[in-house]
Amino acid sequence: MQLTPRLALMLATPPLLWAGNAVVGRMSIGSMDPLWLNAFRWMVAFALLLLFGWRALATREARAQIAARWGYLAILGLIGVGAYNALQYMALRTSTPLNVTLIASSSPVWTMAIGAVAYGVMPKRLQLAGAVLSLLGVALVLSRGDLSTLARIEFVEGDMLMLLAILGWSIYSWMLARPPAHMLGDRRPAWNWAEFLVAQSVFGVVWAVGGAAVGDLVATSHPAQWSWALAAAIAYMAIGPSIIAYRAWGLAVAEAGPAMAAIFYNLTPLFAAILSAAAIGEWPRLYHGIAFALIVAGIAVSSRAR
């Protein structure tokens, strides 16, 4: 498929909103526990989604459609709603927004590996080359600009949490692109995009709130420090990264494929660098620029494979 300007815009919109999510999340975790920040984000997002996707829960027959597919939807809700951003917000306690988004740029590697192992989709040589370039950019970030330190590097907690999050996101992308039989053809429910996200969020909100509650039991957390700034941050997270970005991402994955979408996800660090410098004064260093150049090169090389 040709990479048209329309498709490129659709692929680039979620990274911009998710970069803002990382920056706003970094600014907010001092006022609210990361797990509860994710839970409140998705509770508000779910309420807003009901304005567009209420039919998914309106009747007994509609609810039966969800119940019949609860396994698939529960996994999507766990990975895409309950876990990914909770892990990212937790990672931001020990990592910067720029580092977190650059580490997430390893997603093409995981996406291609999962595609090859679980779905038998072997990547093309140019796609592999693009993934390697992106991974080199991530290596620069992990080594803080000195690749010779990789042999003795000690990963901080945020690094590991973000790697776990992006692995889950790669699985989520493939599950969207290759749904089970009960989501195909005549057996597919007549859900629009909002109704499909509502069906996922029914389970995802339960995962998010349950995870936050369990977190309170196993670790001491500080009470939330509510303010207009925190409320505005949660509103942004609920509308931009949760609804608009997920809608655009779903369309992009369906049209361009998960591997190409994962490559474009790597625009997130550029947006994160700009927003971090403007909002919280965290200016990028030279190795960040080199890492981003490698990521852009990965996008260019992989797009030629299309």
C-alpha angles and dihedrals in degrees: 000000000000117000099237124187089252092053092044091053091049090050093047098048097072093051090054092051093043091050087055088049091057093049095044090045091054089051093048106045090081089063100040137024110262094238093052090044088059092044094052091045092057096040089057092042091051091052090051093046090056088067088066104024105035092123089073088071102024101099140028090248091052092050089048089058089059094043091052090056099036096126096057093040093047091055092048089049092049096048102033101033111016103039116022101066094032088059091045094051090048089049091053090066090073103018135055123244090250094051092046094051093045091051088050087060088082087079094104090061093051093041093053092044093051091046092052096044102037104027105024092238107144115203121238121246094254091050090052090049091051091049091051091052090050091048090052088056090053090048090055090055094047091049092044090237099315111097091187088072093062092090091061101027118140112210117222120225092258091056093055094044092051093048089052091049095051092047088056091047091054090054089048091053093052092047089056093047096044107033122179123265094267089063095052137080119339091350093060114107115244092247123150119215094274094048090050091051090047089053089053094042093054086071097029095059090051090051092047097048092041091051092050091049092049089048090058090053097051100037138029112252130186119243115261115266100219119206139148088262092055091046090050090049092053090047091053092048091049096049108031109032095026106043111013095038095044091050092050092043093052091051092045095049091049093049104034101026128245096275094057091042090053090053091053089049084072090075086077094087092057091053090043091053092051094045094043092053092047099042108031105012096245101145120197121245130225094267089055089058092048090048092052091049088056090049092051089049088053090054092050094048094045093048089058088059089064 
